[in-house]
Structures are given as C-alpha cells and as structure tokens.
Amino acid sequence: MNWRIIAIPATLIPILFIALQFDIEFEDILEIGIIPFTLAVVAMLIKLGIQGVKFAYIAQRYLGKFDSFWKLSGVRVGSEFIKFTTPMFVGAEFIIIYYLHKKGVPPSKSTWIAIMDIVTEVFAGGLLSIMAGILALINGAYVVGIIILSTSVFVTTLWMVLFFLSSKRVFQLPGVISSLVKKFGKEKGENIVEKTNAWMEEVCVMSKKNLRTSESKKVFTVTFLMSLASWAFYGISFMIIAFGTGYILGAFDSIMAVMGANAIGNLPITVGGSGLAEFGIVAYLNNLNPFDIEILEGNTIWNAVIGWRIATYYVPIAVTWLLLVKLALTKIDKSETT
C-alpha cells in the first residue's frame, strides 16, 4: 500500500496544470461556498453508501446473515479507495474477495458475489455513459462523443458478455498464457495454472447454478436500480457545486456530463482518472475537443470542476481509506468466521 502514498499526490499534477493553465486561484475555489461544497460531499458519500448497502444486500442474499450488514457496507465503501488510486478504477473487487475469504467464504462464492456487485455497477454506469455519448454526438461534440462511446460500449459489453456466458460455458486461462506461466514458472507455474483454472471453473459452476434462478434475477434487478441511484447522486454532486459558482445546470444535464466525464476518466492513462475527468466534463458541457487546450481557455466553469473534483475525489479518499484500514484489512477473530 506504500506506493499509494505517491499515487495520491500524483493525482494533483493535472489539477495544478489546470489551475496554472487557466489562471485559477485558491480564492476562486472558495467562492463556491461552504454549503454547496458540503452538500456535494454529502451527495458523493450517499453515492458510496448506496454502493455499500448494495454489496451487503448481495452478500446476505447468497450467504445469509453471516456478518453485520453495516460492516459489510463499510467494507465495500472502504474498497473504493483502491479504485480511487489505480488507473481505470479497478481493484475494489479484490478487497471484497479478500475480506469474504477471511470470513471463511469459499473463493468461488466470494468471486461470484464480487462479480454480481461489479456487473450491476458497470451495467448501470455504462448505460448512462452511452446515453451521454449519444447526446454528445447529437449536439455536435463528435470527439467527446466518440471517446465516451468507445470506452463505455467496450467496457460494458465486455463485462456483460463474460457475465452471461459464464453460466453457459467454463472459462479457462488462454492456452498462450498458460504455456508462458508454465514455461517460466516450471512446477510452481503449473500449480498456478491448475489452481487458477479450478477457481475459474468453480466460479462458472456458481454462475450456472445461480444466474437463471428467480432469486438471482430479483437480486440483479434490485441492485441494478440501486446502482442507477448511486450514479445519479454522483452526477447531481456537480450540479450542486456548479450552483455555488453561478453556473446553472439541470440535474439531467449534470448527470450526463459527469457520466460522460467518468467514461473518459476510465481510460487507463492517469491515476483515478485525474485530469481526464476534469477536461472531459468541461468539453462535454461546451461541445469541445477535450484535447485542444486553446479552445478550453477562459472557461469559467473550471472553478466548479476543480471544486467538484475535491469534493468527490479527495474528500472520499480520506473516508474510504479509514474504512479500508479499520474494517477490510483488520484481523478477524476465528470465532467470527463462518
């Protein structure tokens, strides 16, 4: 985890670049006001809270009340710290699997629960991002629209196809990867390949067993709607901040702008999408090319964008880190395991 001490300050570099490039001073950010800023933070925390409740709901549906509902929720919120500090927002699922494993849950069940949680989040966010991309194209923001659609369609399609195919066939490591691991790892490599294939087979068996049941269909529907709600709060957070700077924006437009920026931020270029999300949201709202610095200059919305980034990224990093350390990474007494 030590490398994240470096990763977090690294995310400030794009922010500093934006501030210098567009002559934004600290006083400009303060003009947002404490109330709009606080409300934006609250909206983001509600977003994270819904994600936590969703995970706890999924876990207890498949495993029963093996652990505190609120502790499970806190672990899921804490896992977001990993997503905040990695390119392309990945890694939270490993914390979930790790925690469930500590509680005595078999790897196949832990992975199935993590996949169900991720897929519903990706599906809801992907649909909203695709909608934002289509609207961008309709309004003439061709570069922005193409980037949003290419990213969101690829990620959403990949997850959904793999998710539903897992109930119809057993996935194994590709032959090329297996051969390379065995070649360089020798006996240890063969052991890794064997265990990985066995684990993947167990996950597919779990998928085949659960995916088509009425219970799983209900869980998927409920958690999908919860994911839509969580993304909506994320989008509304920008509208609240924008009001504080005098930039009037409707809830729907705010959600579309944020989801479009989120899709651009998912490009695996910077840590936590830093810089990409900021340029993306301004470009989306103004039908501009996010990679052309000159046409973005002199835009007063930058004050709101930087304030929004602080409220929805840097403040939550502190909250998720505390929950990660206090809940997910602590030792569990044997008497607490299933």
N, C-alpha and C positions, 0 to 999 in steps of 0.2 A: 504493500500500500504506500510505501515511501515515495514512489515515483509520482504519486498523485499530488504530493506537496509541490512538485514542479509543474505538474499539468494544470493545476488551478490558476496559478499566476500567468501561465502561458495563454490562458483564455482572455486575459486582459489586453494582450497586444493588439488584437483587432479593434477593441474598444478605444484604446489610446490613439490608434491610427485614425479612426473615425472622428474622434474629438479634435485632433490636430488638423486633419484634412478639411473639416467643415467648421473650424473655429468655434467649437462648443466648449464653454467654460463651466466650472462646477456650479456657478450661480444659476446657469440656465437649467441645470437638472433640478436644483432646489425649487425653481418656480413651479414645478409640478404640484407641490403642496403635500403635506404630511398625510392628509386624509385620503386623497386619491392613491397615493403610494401605498398606504396601509391597506386600503381596500383591494388593490391589485395583488398584494402579497396574500391577503386572505383568500382571494379567488384562486390563486395558484395553490395554496395549501388545501383548499377544498378539492381541487383537481387531484392532488396527490392522495388526499383522504379517500376519495371515491375509488381510486386505484387500489388502495389498501383494503377497503371493505370488499371490493370485488374479489380480490385474491383470497381473503378469508372465507368468503361465501363459497368459492370453488373448492377450496381445501376441505371445508367441513362437509360439503355435499358428497365428496368422494371418500373422505376418511372418517367422517363422524366428528364429534366434539373431542378430538384428541388433544387440543390445545386451546388456549384462550383466544376468542375471536379478535379481541383488540390487540393482543400481542402479535397475532398473525398479520393483522392490518399494519401494525407498526413495522414489522419486519419487511413487508412489501414496500412501504414508503421508504424505509432505510435503503433498500436495494437500489432505489433510483439514483443514489449517489454514484454508483458505478456507471450508470448511463450518462450522468452529467459530466463525467470525467473521462469518457472514451470517445473516439471518433465513431460516428454513425449510431450513437445511442444504443450500444449493446452491452451486455454483461449482467443486467439485473437478474436474468433467469438463473444464472449460476449461483447467485446468493440464495435464491429461493430453493433450488435443489439442494444446496449445501445445508441450509437450515432444516429442511424436511428430513434430510438424511441423518442429521444429528438427533432428530426426534424419533428415529427408528423407522422411518418410512422407506420402503424399498425404492431403489433408484428408478425403476420403471414407472411407479406411481408418482414419484416426485417429478419426474420429467414430464409425464402426462399432464399433471396439474399446471406446471410452468408453461407448457405449450398452450393449453387452453387459455391461460391468462394472457399470454403474448398474442395469440392469434386474434382474440376478440379486440384487443387494443389496436393491433396493426390494421385489422379489417375496418374498424370504425374510423381510425385516423386516416387510413388510405382512401376511403370513400369521400371523406371531407376534403382531402387534399386533391383528389381527382376532380371533384366539383370546382375547387378553387382554380385548378389548372384550366379547366374548360372555360370558366368565366374570364380568365386572363386572356385566353385566345380570342374569345368573342369581343373583348374590349381592345383588341389590337396589341396586347403585350405578348408578342409572339415568342421572344426569347425566354421570358419568365414562364410563360405557359408551357413551352416545350420542356424546360428543365423540371418544372413541377410534375408534369405528366409522366415524363420518362422515369423519374425517380419513384414516384408514388405507385405507378402502374407496375413497375418491375418488382418492387418490394412486396406490395400487396398480393400480386399474382403468385409470386414465389411461395410465400407463406401459406396461402390458401390452397394451392395445388398440392404442396407437400403434406399439409394437414389432412386433406380429404383422401389423398392417395394412400396415406399411412394405414388406412382402415381396409385397403384392398390388396396391398402387397407389402412384403417385408423388405425394408431398405437395408442395405449393407454398404460398407465402405467401398468406394470405387476401386476396381482392380489395380489401377495405376498407383493410387495412394497406398493401398495395402502392400503392393510389391516394394515400394520405396521404404515404407516403415520396416518391413521385414528385412530388407537388404541392409539398411543402416543400423537397425536395432537388433538384428540377429534374434536370439532367443527371447530377449525382452520385447523386441518389436513384434514377434509372432504372438506373444502373450497379450500385448496391447491390442493388436488387430482382433484377436479372438474375443477378448473381453468387450471391445467396442461393438463388434458385430452382434454379440449375445445381448448386450444392452439395447441396441437398436431394434433387435428382433422382439425383445420384451415390450418395448415402447409401442411397436406396431401391433403386437397382440393386444395390448391395453386399448389401443385406438380402435381396433376391430371389435373388441368386446364392448366398448362404451359409446363409441361415436353415434351409432344408429339407434340408440335407446331413447325413449321418450324423456328420460331424466336428463340425458346429455343435451338433447335439443332444447329443453327448458333452460338448462344452465347456460347454454350458448346464447340463447335469445336474451335472457336477463342480463348477462354480463356484457353483451354487445351494446345494449341500451345504456348500461352504466358507463361503458367506455365513451359512447357518444356524449353523455352528460359531462364526463371529465374533460374531454377535449373542448366542449363548449365553454366551460369555465376558464380553460386556458386561453381561448380566443377572446372572451369577454374581458380578461385582465388587461389587454391592450387598450380596449375602448375606455376603460376607467382611467388609465394613465393618460391617454390622449385628451380626455376631457380636462385634465389638470393643466394641460399646456394650451388649451383653447382650440385644439384640433377636434372638431366634431365628427364623430364616426358612429354609424349604427352598429347594433350587435351582430347582425348577419355579416356585414362587410368586415367587421373586426375579426370574426371567426374565420372567414375566408382568407383574409390577409395573413393571419397567424398560421393557419394550416398550410398555406402556400409557402410561407417562410420556413415552416417546420420541415416540409418536404425538401426544400433547398438545403436546409441545415443538416439533413440526413446524408448528404454527400460526404463520404469518408475522407474529408480534407483537413478539417480542424477539430480540435478537442471540443466536444459538446456543441459542435456547430457554430462556435463563436465566430462572429464576423459574417458568416454566410446568412444566418437568420436575420441579422440586422439589415444587411443590404437587400435581402430578399423581401422583407416586409415593406421597405420604402419603395422598392422597384415595383412591387405588386400594386400598391396603392396609387402609384403615379404612372403606371403603364410604361415603365422604363426598362432599360437594359441594366441588370444588376452588376455587370462587369465593366460598365463605362462610367468611370469616376466623375468625369467632367459634367455629364448631364444630371448627376445627383447632387452637385454642389449647390449651396444656397437654399437647401430644403429645410424648412423649419421643423419638419416632423422628426428630425434626428434627435431633438431633445426628448421627445416622447419615447422613441425607440430605445435610447440608452437607459432611460428611467425604467422602461418595461423590462429590459434585459436584467437590470439589477434586481428588480422585484421578483422576477420569475425564474431567475437562474442562480444568482449569487446568494440571495437570502435562503432559498430552498436547499442549497448545497450545505449550509450550516445545519439546517434542521435534519436533513437526510443522513448527514454524517453522524450526528448524535444518536439517531435511531439505529443506524447500522452497527455502531460500536456497542451500544447498550443492549440491543436485542438480538441481532442476527449473528454477531461474532463472539458473543459471550459463551462460556462453557455451560452445558446443560447437565444438571444432575441426573444420574441414571434413573432415579425414581420418576422423572418427568417424561421419559421416553415411552413410546407405545409398546 
